[in-house]
């Protein structure tokens, strides 16, 4: 998979938040096989310096980071956070979140397009957290995005793919743009379903971090995503309304 | 003078953002800074003056989804 001219092997992008311990986070990343993990920026105390230890752990894993602008509710906040993230993490990649509504954490798509435009002009490679809306997606592409990340469901809900029709339409409309399902995935079967639709990758966090055994769940997601991708490439059968016998009718014995 | 650092009041004698960070024990920590809502790159901290009542944000890598 190619994201902004970077070849990425794993189609699972993993979040680094909410794990029971740093050790479990590290083992979950390894079990997932992810090449890319998401990170954020938060206030650092000069005395406790908790961020420094976290960063050392991530660096030890040898993965590429995708910094986010999580929690930003305005274009200015998101752009400033992105600028700070680029300096700290040394990457032009930014997972752009401009949140529009506190309960659903759904994107403010108007602010998102504006922030994406500003950041793209400034040399960022933007991964926009968006909805499955086709017109917004068009605007994001016009703004300079070369990857789109529609939600499956609201962040942290684990409800899976809420709008299969919309996601299918988005895939059909942008056959050559890498599409990553970002948010709402709760189970490996959800991730497999996304891949079976032809999505290029899945980005998730809570479903692994909050599992009873995050390391085992990370491995389960890796398998599901691989299976879903293989199924898409293999070409799934068309569903039909009426039953059709799979065993040949011709040659069936007649008894009486 | 008093400045606001990550939302809390701190008294510093620094003239620049770089000096303020040093006084607040950040030393060699990997951080990114903003002054009054605007990003200040690390290379400009030494020439960025601070004044009474300024608001400084000091951010570092953290877990994220």
HADDOCK unambig.tbl for C-alpha pairs under 7 A between the chains (distance, minus, plus):
assign (segid A and resid 15 and name CA) (segid B and resid 64 and name CA) 5.88 0.50 0.50
assign (segid A and resid 15 and name CA) (segid B and resid 65 and name CA) 4.10 0.50 0.50
assign (segid A and resid 16 and name CA) (segid B and resid 63 and name CA) 5.08 0.50 0.50
assign (segid A and resid 16 and name CA) (segid B and resid 64 and name CA) 5.32 0.50 0.50
assign (segid A and resid 16 and name CA) (segid B and resid 65 and name CA) 5.97 0.50 0.50
assign (segid A and resid 17 and name CA) (segid B and resid 63 and name CA) 4.60 0.50 0.50
assign (segid A and resid 17 and name CA) (segid B and resid 64 and name CA) 4.87 0.50 0.50
assign (segid A and resid 17 and name CA) (segid B and resid 65 and name CA) 5.78 0.50 0.50
assign (segid A and resid 38 and name CA) (segid B and resid 64 and name CA) 5.66 0.50 0.50
assign (segid A and resid 38 and name CA) (segid B and resid 65 and name CA) 5.52 0.50 0.50
assign (segid A and resid 39 and name CA) (segid B and resid 61 and name CA) 6.93 0.50 0.50
assign (segid A and resid 39 and name CA) (segid B and resid 62 and name CA) 6.08 0.50 0.50
assign (segid A and resid 39 and name CA) (segid B and resid 63 and name CA) 5.15 0.50 0.50
assign (segid A and resid 39 and name CA) (segid B and resid 64 and name CA) 4.10 0.50 0.50
assign (segid A and resid 39 and name CA) (segid B and resid 65 and name CA) 6.42 0.50 0.50
assign (segid A and resid 40 and name CA) (segid B and resid 61 and name CA) 5.89 0.50 0.50
assign (segid A and resid 40 and name CA) (segid B and resid 62 and name CA) 5.06 0.50 0.50
assign (segid A and resid 40 and name CA) (segid B and resid 63 and name CA) 5.72 0.50 0.50
assign (segid A and resid 40 and name CA) (segid B and resid 64 and name CA) 4.64 0.50 0.50
assign (segid A and resid 41 and name CA) (segid B and resid 59 and name CA) 5.75 0.50 0.50
assign (segid A and resid 41 and name CA) (segid B and resid 60 and name CA) 5.31 0.50 0.50
assign (segid A and resid 41 and name CA) (segid B and resid 61 and name CA) 4.81 0.50 0.50
assign (segid A and resid 41 and name CA) (segid B and resid 62 and name CA) 5.29 0.50 0.50
assign (segid A and resid 42 and name CA) (segid B and resid 59 and name CA) 5.02 0.50 0.50
assign (segid A and resid 42 and name CA) (segid B and resid 60 and name CA) 5.68 0.50 0.50
assign (segid A and resid 42 and name CA) (segid B and resid 61 and name CA) 6.62 0.50 0.50
assign (segid A and resid 42 and name CA) (segid B and resid 62 and name CA) 5.94 0.50 0.50
assign (segid A and resid 43 and name CA) (segid B and resid 6 and name CA) 6.29 0.50 0.50
assign (segid A and resid 43 and name CA) (segid B and resid 58 and name CA) 5.70 0.50 0.50
assign (segid A and resid 43 and name CA) (segid B and resid 59 and name CA) 4.35 0.50 0.50
assign (segid A and resid 43 and name CA) (segid B and resid 60 and name CA) 6.27 0.50 0.50
assign (segid A and resid 44 and name CA) (segid B and resid 58 and name CA) 5.97 0.50 0.50
assign (segid A and resid 44 and name CA) (segid B and resid 59 and name CA) 5.18 0.50 0.50
assign (segid A and resid 44 and name CA) (segid B and resid 60 and name CA) 5.49 0.50 0.50
assign (segid A and resid 46 and name CA) (segid B and resid 24 and name CA) 5.93 0.50 0.50
assign (segid A and resid 46 and name CA) (segid B and resid 25 and name CA) 4.85 0.50 0.50
assign (segid A and resid 46 and name CA) (segid B and resid 26 and name CA) 4.62 0.50 0.50
assign (segid A and resid 47 and name CA) (segid B and resid 25 and name CA) 6.44 0.50 0.50
assign (segid A and resid 51 and name CA) (segid B and resid 60 and name CA) 5.38 0.50 0.50
assign (segid A and resid 51 and name CA) (segid B and resid 61 and name CA) 5.08 0.50 0.50
assign (segid A and resid 51 and name CA) (segid B and resid 62 and name CA) 5.44 0.50 0.50
assign (segid A and resid 52 and name CA) (segid B and resid 29 and name CA) 6.99 0.50 0.50
assign (segid A and resid 52 and name CA) (segid B and resid 30 and name CA) 6.79 0.50 0.50
assign (segid A and resid 54 and name CA) (segid B and resid 61 and name CA) 6.98 0.50 0.50
assign (segid A and resid 54 and name CA) (segid B and resid 62 and name CA) 6.46 0.50 0.50
assign (segid A and resid 55 and name CA) (segid B and resid 61 and name CA) 5.94 0.50 0.50
assign (segid A and resid 80 and name CA) (segid B and resid 38 and name CA) 6.62 0.50 0.50
assign (segid A and resid 80 and name CA) (segid B and resid 39 and name CA) 5.92 0.50 0.50
assign (segid A and resid 83 and name CA) (segid B and resid 39 and name CA) 6.79 0.50 0.50
assign (segid A and resid 84 and name CA) (segid B and resid 32 and name CA) 5.41 0.50 0.50
assign (segid A and resid 84 and name CA) (segid B and resid 33 and name CA) 6.96 0.50 0.50
assign (segid A and resid 84 and name CA) (segid B and resid 39 and name CA) 6.47 0.50 0.50
assign (segid A and resid 87 and name CA) (segid B and resid 32 and name CA) 6.97 0.50 0.50
assign (segid A and resid 88 and name CA) (segid B and resid 30 and name CA) 6.90 0.50 0.50
assign (segid A and resid 88 and name CA) (segid B and resid 31 and name CA) 6.61 0.50 0.50
assign (segid A and resid 88 and name CA) (segid B and resid 32 and name CA) 6.20 0.50 0.50
assign (segid A and resid 205 and name CA) (segid B and resid 65 and name CA) 5.59 0.50 0.50
